[in-house]
Amino acid sequence: MQLIVSAADGGSPRVVLESDSSYPFLREPAWAPHDTQIAIVRGTGGIAGEIWLVPVAGGPPRRPFTDPPEVFADSPVFTNDGRALIHSSNRGGATNLWAYPARGGAHVRLTTGTGPDIGPTVATDGTIAFLNSRWRNALEVHGLGNEPPRTLTTHSPFLWAPVFSPDAKEIAFSRSEMDGSWHIWSIPAAGGTPRRLTSAAAGEVYSRYSPDGRFIWFHTWQTPRRVGRVARDGGAIELLSFGAD
């Protein structure tokens, strides 16, 4: 992916930033009022994202602020005077709007509540409009015949990557929490109460059952990415090192 600037008529396009192996995804570019830099979200996958500032005249991008790995920042937009960068983030647990001073300093929380608050835009008088939603993800089972679908569980913010156990009696999935953490959960395919299987600090995503059904494999959300496993019934997790037997 590339961040490109061009003349208003589309002429003279020029690449100012390219994606790479560390940040394969680019999204949500926003001009600064003085037109010398662009804020953009560089992502590693999924909702993970960091806001970077790209000098339009050329040069390396820079991060105006750094958060812990479990925190994402999205939807950047500058105030009209350029004194603050408005953005969406789960920095405080729920996804709300924040302002970061252009000269540096502490973040200022602009909205509260369960969110998510996303997509801010700033009027000429400084008023901020944004989207607020109350969506929930649903884990559903759909049969191949005419039977109606069944909802096993719902959750906000995210349910990801469900997978059946080899005996088809259970489904494991990744679930994100309001504090930005990710963990592996499972639920009986016939219905029941979801059960959390992992709770490590690195965050666990993309579960897969071992062929014998005894373990659930996953990789970690935070860097450095690791591959690990946990017993199907839960317990201590085991993280592997690449290159090990």
Salt bridges, closest charged atoms under 4 A:
ASP20 OD2 - ARG42 NH2 3.35
GLU50 OE1 - ARG63 NH1 3.39
ASP67 OD2 - ARG91 NH2 2.94
ASP74 OD2 - ARG27 NH2 3.29
GLU140 OE1 - HIS142 NE2 2.79
ASP167 OD1 - ARG232 NH2 3.15
GLU170 OE1 - ARG232 NE 3.14
GLU177 OE1 - HIS155 NE2 3.85
GLU177 OE2 - ARG175 NE 2.93
GLU204 OE1 - HIS183 ND1 2.78
GLU238 OE1 - ARG229 NE 2.92
